[in-house]
Amino acid sequence: MKKAVRPGPKNKAPRDADTLERLGIDRLREGDIEGAAMLFRKVATLRPRSVAALGNLSTALIALRRHTEALAVVDSILALDPANHDAA
């Protein structure tokens, strides 16, 4: 007889932006750039006005050579922070 799996902290996928961001950074360090981009996209959805979240996403997209997508993200960064020299 199988045990029922109860939802709880161990069984839930992380949904808070800080945890997702840390996981994304870990994925980048491990070389899983696609996984990192997916996590950074979730962070950017949770924090759409976060230049840092968008910056992480653009970095991952550039590493994946998805330049058109990265450029759209950079445009979003510049719309939020026109003086951002890192994005320009």
Secondary structure, 3 states (H helix, E strand, C coil): CCCCCCCCCCCCCCCCHHHHHHHHHHHHHHCCHHHHHHHHHHHHHHCCCCHHHHHHHHHHHHHCCCHHHHHHHHHHHHHHCCCCCCCC
